[in-house]
Amino acid sequence: MNRVYFVGAGPGDPDLITLRGAAVLGGCRAVFTFAPLDQTFAGLINGRPVYDPYDFDFEDLLVRVDELLESGDVVFLQPGDLTFFSPFQALIENLGDKVEVVPGVGSANAASALLKRTLNLSGVCTRTILVSSRALAEVPGAPSLEELAKPGATLLIYMNHYPLAELVSRLRSGYGRNEPIALAHRIGLPGQKLFLGTLDDILDRAGDCELFDQKGRADLTLFIVGEALTAKPDQDWWDQRRQKVRRQRG
Ligand SMILES: C[S@@+](CC[C@H](N)C(=O)[O-])C[C@H]1O[C@@H](n2cnc3c(N)ncnc32)[C@H](O)[C@@H]1O
């Protein structure tokens, strides 16, 4: 039976797809994806037909996928992977047993690598919260960004829809103090930029960064806020952990 693969592309750099993802992409009949992945993965797509899933309404998309399945496997190449904020869940439910999901490097993983920081530094951070500012603002009864932005929390903000000055002001009011912030813009893509600063100076540091595309939609930027970004790790923690591990091993 031919299959529909939902392949995690990673942040955009084709070197960051998994071996399984690359193999599936290399053997498929057609690819559904969108910019910029259609360009950065052009080598692996290698001339196969590429469709933008947003060119189809839901029913037509299912019909088109079924037609393509008659002559081979179909790949949905998605940013990061399915784990967070994927638009494809309803499609996956509908396609049922035909689906296989191939994990990938999420933008959170890629940002952590770029920063060379673990995002829940022990002893500093008690929680890491992944949010979409837009979803918080749209869903009645959801906590506000200000309510989630508290000392001890690392916030990962996807799909930010606020101008940077407004985002910073909301975070300042939530944390109630200055906090480190990083803007990881277009990770693994042409134009990649990483801005590091604090809520007090990030506007000056990132002033010229284009966070919204020409249509006013949030461009590819992941915002990371919280002490875990800069706090000095406690070196004693390593020895305490090592002792514990050795006790457990007997
Ligand atoms: C619809 S979500 C998809 C997230 C994806 N499933 C993941 O885990 O990376 C799109 C948001 O992910 C973040 N994102 C995805 N790719 C990115 C990249 N290459 N650089 C920076 N942020 C990225 C941005 O916050 C963007 O608004």
The ligand as an SDF file (V2000), in Angstrom:
LIG
                    3D

 27 29  0  0  0  0  0  0  0  0999 V2000
    3.2680   26.7890   12.3680 C   0  0  0  0  0  0  0  0  0  0  0  0
    4.6270   26.9100   13.4900 S   0  0  0  0  0  0  0  0  0  0  0  0
    5.4350   25.4220   13.1050 C   0  0  0  0  0  0  0  0  0  0  0  0
    6.4080   24.9770   14.1790 C   0  0  0  0  0  0  0  0  0  0  0  0
    7.1330   23.7010   13.8100 C   0  0  0  0  0  0  0  0  0  0  0  0
    6.2440   22.5630   13.8640 N   0  0  0  0  0  0  0  0  0  0  0  0
    8.3490   23.4840   14.7090 C   0  0  0  0  0  0  0  0  0  0  0  0
    8.2670   22.7110   15.6630 O   0  0  0  0  0  0  0  0  0  0  0  0
    9.3780   24.1220   14.4600 O   0  0  0  0  0  0  0  0  0  0  0  0
    5.5840   28.1610   12.7310 C   0  0  0  0  0  0  0  0  0  0  0  0
    6.4150   28.8980   13.7670 C   0  0  0  0  0  0  0  0  0  0  0  0
    7.5370   28.0850   14.1440 O   0  0  0  0  0  0  0  0  0  0  0  0
    8.6920   28.8950   14.3010 C   0  0  0  0  0  0  0  0  0  0  0  0
    9.6600   28.4890   13.2610 N   0  0  0  0  0  0  0  0  0  0  0  0
    9.5010   27.5060   12.3460 C   0  0  0  0  0  0  0  0  0  0  0  0
   10.6080   27.4060   11.5640 N   0  0  0  0  0  0  0  0  0  0  0  0
   11.4680   28.3520   12.0130 C   0  0  0  0  0  0  0  0  0  0  0  0
   12.7810   28.7530   11.6130 C   0  0  0  0  0  0  0  0  0  0  0  0
   13.4220   28.1660   10.6110 N   0  0  0  0  0  0  0  0  0  0  0  0
   13.3730   29.7700   12.2850 N   0  0  0  0  0  0  0  0  0  0  0  0
   12.7420   30.3790   13.3180 C   0  0  0  0  0  0  0  0  0  0  0  0
   11.4910   30.0470   13.7280 N   0  0  0  0  0  0  0  0  0  0  0  0
   10.8760   29.0420   13.0830 C   0  0  0  0  0  0  0  0  0  0  0  0
    8.2490   30.3550   14.1300 C   0  0  0  0  0  0  0  0  0  0  0  0
    7.8890   30.8540   15.4060 O   0  0  0  0  0  0  0  0  0  0  0  0
    7.0290   30.1920   13.2570 C   0  0  0  0  0  0  0  0  0  0  0  0
    6.1420   31.2960   13.4070 O   0  0  0  0  0  0  0  0  0  0  0  0
  1  2  1  0
  2  3  1  0
  2 10  1  0
  3  4  1  0
  4  5  1  0
  5  6  1  0
  5  7  1  0
  7  8  2  0
  7  9  1  0
 10 11  1  0
 11 12  1  0
 11 26  1  0
 12 13  1  0
 13 14  1  0
 13 24  1  0
 14 15  1  0
 14 23  1  0
 15 16  2  0
 16 17  1  0
 17 18  1  0
 17 23  2  0
 18 19  1  0
 18 20  2  0
 20 21  1  0
 21 22  2  0
 22 23  1  0
 24 25  1  0
 24 26  1  0
 26 27  1  0
M  CHG  2   2   1   9  -1
M  END
$$$$
